[in-house]
Amino acid sequence: MSCGCFGAPAVEKKKYHAYTHQDATEPLPGNIKIFRYNELKSATNNFDASNKIGRGGFGTVYKGILSNGTKVAVKALSAESKQGVNQFLAEIQTVSNVKHPNLVELIGCCVQGNNRILVYEYVENNSLDRALLGSKSKSTKLDWDKRSSICMGTARGLIFLHEELEPPIVHRDIKASNILLGKDFIAKIGDFGLAKLFPENITHISTRLAGTTGYLAPEYVLRGQLTKKADVYSFGVLTLEVISGRSVATTWGEMKKCLLEWTWHLYGEGKLLELVDPEIEEYPEEEVLRYIKVALFCTQETAGRRPTMSQVMDMLSTNIRLNEKELKPPGFFEDSVGTSEIPLSTKKFTSTNYTNQSYSFSPVTITQVIPR
């Protein structure tokens, strides 16, 4: 029996709330599907390494083909949720109803024994980090139009999560490996629901294991303040990666500066175009400069100085004049390169102005904090 996303017949709701055991095999209300473990095991050829298409702190992702021929991405979670089956499925149900062209669609899940598995739509062009940093080929070559589209698509997805959902969702782990590329290289944000499904400490572990400390905003690391502005900071770093074609972990110049620090250095010298990936053969200089400067606005060390994602979208357009007088140095990890295994509590943030001053962060407003 099919149901819309706004509700379900009473008999199905009763059946859903009746779960008291560790396995979930009955259909859920709405459009979420419950898969049996053996079904996903068969789809991935026993989770064979040849079908592995990604790995992160939350788990390993495999390409799978269901019995009806549908391609899916199967994510076997490596961290056990502290929630019971009912709570886990309730949050899965919430995330499954979040639909947007720039978000990866969650199709279903498996809750059987100790297994917690998520099933997503299969995205044909893999992840952004593979397109940027993997083996180069004509089929995956990213010209400026594709890169610009990826930035804009990611921004649209974040606007939806931050400003159009109620309650809003703060992603917490925006990075190149979580941006998947669909048909025509349309950007789709992945793992947008995992921040809701796992406790805070699991998210921190994910960031360390994935080696992505360079994406984390100062106030989030130093004070644990999780706001939408943390995603804005990560988006700024991601944009610089898209433009430079190099990882956030890459060091630049003789002084081995990190990506964000090097960008600010080039900004001060009026040489921002030196950041552009040599793989981009032709590009509109003014537009590329605008994107880099917007990324610097996004990575301001004080959260209150960063724009919202809807403002970012406006700034990326050619219709808005950027007020560069308001642009201040970004904040970043002193040890962000090559030391991601160090616990976040021991890390120090610095500013590109090379002072030892203490930084104060704008107070968190009720409109910024994600409802828990």
Sequence and secondary structure as in RCSB ss.txt:
>XXXX:A:sequence
MSCGCFGAPAVEKKKYHAYTHQDATEPLPGNIKIFRYNELKSATNNFDASNKIGRGGFGTVYKGILSNGTKVAVK
ALSAESKQGVNQFLAEIQTVSNVKHPNLVELIGCCVQGNNRILVYEYVENNSLDRALLGSKSKSTKLDWDKRSSI
CMGTARGLIFLHEELEPPIVHRDIKASNILLGKDFIAKIGDFGLAKLFPENITHISTRLAGTTGYLAPEYVLRGQ
LTKKADVYSFGVLTLEVISGRSVATTWGEMKKCLLEWTWHLYGEGKLLELVDPEIEEYPEEEVLRYIKVALFCTQ
ETAGRRPTMSQVMDMLSTNIRLNEKELKPPGFFEDSVGTSEIPLSTKKFTSTNYTNQSYSFSPVTITQVIPR
>XXXX:A:secstr
    TT   HHHHHHHTT  SS B S  STT EE  HHHHHHHTTTT GGGEEEEETTEEEEEEE TTS EEEEE
EESS  SS HHHHHHHHHHHHT   TTB  EEEEEEETTEEEEEEE  TT BHHHHHHS   TTT   HHHHHHH
HHHHHHHHHIIIIISSS    S   GGGEEE GGG EEE STTHHHHS HHHHHHHHHHTT GGG  HHHHHH  
 BHHHHHHHHHHHHHHHHHTS TT  BTTTTB HHHHHHHHHHHT GGGGS TT     HHHHHHHHHHHHHHTB
SSGGGS  HHHHHHHHSTTS   GGG   BEEETT SS TTS GGG  EEETT            TTTB   
